[in-house]
Amino acid sequence: SRKMAEQAKLVAHDIRSPLAALKTIEADLAALPEDQRKLIRNAIFRISDIANGLLNLSNQQRTASVSDAEPVLLWPVVDSVVSELRASTARLNKQIHIEMKCDSEAAFTYVKLISSTFKRAISNLLNNAVEASPHFGTVTVTLRRDRNRVLLEIADEGAGFPEGSLDQIGIEGFSTKQNGNGLGVFQAKQAVKQSDGIIHFRTRSIGGAEVSIILPISSPPIDAVSEVVIRKDHTVVAIDDDDSLLQAWANKTKQSGHSFLGLNGSHHLGEAILNGRIDPGNAFFFVDFDLGTETGLNLIDAYGLQSQSILVTSFFDDPGIRTRAKVMGVKILPKSLLTYLNLKAVDTFSAAKPIVLLDDDAIVRGGWKIEAERLGVPFMSFSKESDLFNDLEGVSKDSYIYVDVSLNDDKSGVNVAKKLLQLGYDNVSLATGYDAKDLPVLPGLRAVVGKEFPRHFQIK
């Protein structure tokens, strides 16, 4: 109704004023521990989403549907909501333990959803579970994969659903709570429907309520990360201002067999390069985004590490971070998935994907050929766009293709890369001396790198 739309617009307006105040102090959070910075920034991000949603309602825009959804990693979405809830439950009179369970296959599962709407749905369901739980109770959140679908379960140790109420749960206006209005569960049901999913409610035989959400699995986007393969003779470098995260990386590299160097803070990188502790040409970097006074993307850009770095962050769904990372050609790993990341070491990449270079400079082509032969990497090079496309049948779709931006006869390497992406080549990069931000954004482009021979790693 018009009255409801006007009220939504007023609430959105009122939210934006304190939100603007919060954003002004966001840059001054460097002194806080990382978990607190994460909590505050994610809260600001969610409040902004809610305000935008209310404005959409006030402008009487159409209801979001599954066609508006995009592939999103489900587990980090759930993890961010649980982190908020843990902080809020710490101030309750009763103590509630929230246990999270996820198998490695489900951790990197993508589903199509509207992230802001789905976060509100999970938040509503988790709040209900906490409210229903007894003192010292446990709320269990489980994610598991079953072939082409994923199952998310939220279970509590409360009294369960009242007898005879299951058929009415999720109907607008119905609530099993004395002063409830049922809006939270109703919104959750609508959010699951938008994701083409199914939601079930039941009382467990051992006691307590359980909500089950079944969602179809989506194909991952081209910039998805679930496995990283790095040469055994390369050093893995982790840059983070949280010692517990550096220890987690140390444990993971111990399992993979890589040498490891952990740097607490951005300022140590230059020192480590100068004193020879790091050879950038024989290293791969996992860089935290939030380094206090510096961002990981700025650090990667400053040292030219775009082709040999992954950004690791708790703010994986921040549009600004995602857009800049995509422009730079840097992939993102949510911090909550570090435990599940498959890090592998190989002696050589001779059996790996071939490298293809399109560059009109004979010196560059010759240098890449020498380095490829030294490393035992399959290699092809071309000086002209026409030569590449004439021999394209001999270039496998999984090849790593590097295209110079400025070619002879005023040909644009950007246009060549665009054609290759349209033909289904997934690993296309621009090799150039230009800054990535000065180039147009190409959806699906793997990276923008320099003219040096690429250091070998594979990201899946």
C-alpha positions, 0 to 999 in steps of 0.5 A: 500500500501507499502508506506502507511504501511511505513508511518504508521510505521514512525508515530507510531515510532514518537508517541512512543518517546513523549509517553515514556516521558509522561509515565515517569512523570505519576508516579508524578501526585499525586499532581494533582486533580483526574479529571486531573490525570484521563484525563492525564492517559486516554490520554496516554492510548489512544495515546498508543492504536493509536500507536499500531494500526498504527504498526499493519497496518504497519505490514500489519496485517489483519483487525480487525473484530467482532471475535476480539471484547470482551464484554465491558461496553459501557457507561464508554467507552463513558464517558471517551471520553466525559471527554477528549472532555470537556477538549479540548472544554474548550479551544475553542473560542465557549462554548459547553455544552455536556449533557449525558443521560443514563438509569439505565438498559443501564448503565451496558450493555455490547457489543462486541467491540474493545475498542480502535477502538470504542473510536476513532469512538466516538471521531470522531463523537463527534468532528464533533458534536462539530464543527457543533454546534453554540456558547453556543450550546448543544451536547447530548449523549444518551444511552438507552436499547431496549430489546436485543440491545442498542442505542447510539445517538449523536445529535447537534444543528448545521445546520444538514446534507446538502440535498442529502448527507445522502446516501454518508455519511460514504463513504471513501473520502466524507465529508460535510465539506469544508476542510474535508476528511471524514476519521473520519466518514468512520472509525466510520462506520467501527468500528460499523460494527466490532461490528456487529452494524448499524449506521444511520445519519439524520437531526432532524426535530427540527434542527441539525444532529443526529447519531444513533448507534445500537449494539447487547447486549453481555452477561456480563463477570463473573466479571461484577458488577451491584448489591452488596448485603451486610448484614445490620449490616456491615459497608460500607467503601469507600476509595477515595481522592476525597471528592465529591466521598465520598459524593456520597457513603454516599448518596448511603449508606443512601438509602440502610440503611448501616452505612458508613465510608468515608476515604480520602486517603489510610493512614487513613485505618490503623488508623481506624482499630486500633482505632476501627472505622472499624471492617474488619470482619464486613465491605465491602470496595469500594476502589479507584485505584488512591489514589495519592501515593498508589494504591487501589489494593496494599491497598486491598492486604496489608490488605487482603481485597480481598474477601470483596472489589471492586476496583472503578476506572476511569481506568477500561479498563487498561489491567494492572489493570484488569489483576492484579485485576483478579489475586487477585480475586477483581472485578472492578466498573467503577467510571462513574457507581457509580450513577447506582450501586444497593446497597442492605441491607439484615438482613440475608443471610439464603435464599442466596446461600449456601457455600461449603468448600473443605478443608482437615483440620477438624479444618477449616471445624469445624470453618466454620460450627460454623460461618455458623450456627451462621449466618444462612447460608446454609453450606456443607463441604468436606475433599476430592475431591472425596467426593465433586464430588460424592455429586456434584448433591446436590451442586447447580450451584449458590453455593459459593464454596471455595477450599483449594489449598493444599489437601491430597494425593498431590491433587491440589485445583487449578485443582479442581477449574478448573474442577468446573469452566468447569462444569459451577460453577460460584462462585468458589474461592481458600481459601489459605494462599498463595499469589494470585500472586503465584498462576496460573490465572484461567479464571472465578475464583471468588477470592483468599481468606484466611482461614477465614469464608467469610464475606457475600455479593453478587455481581451480 
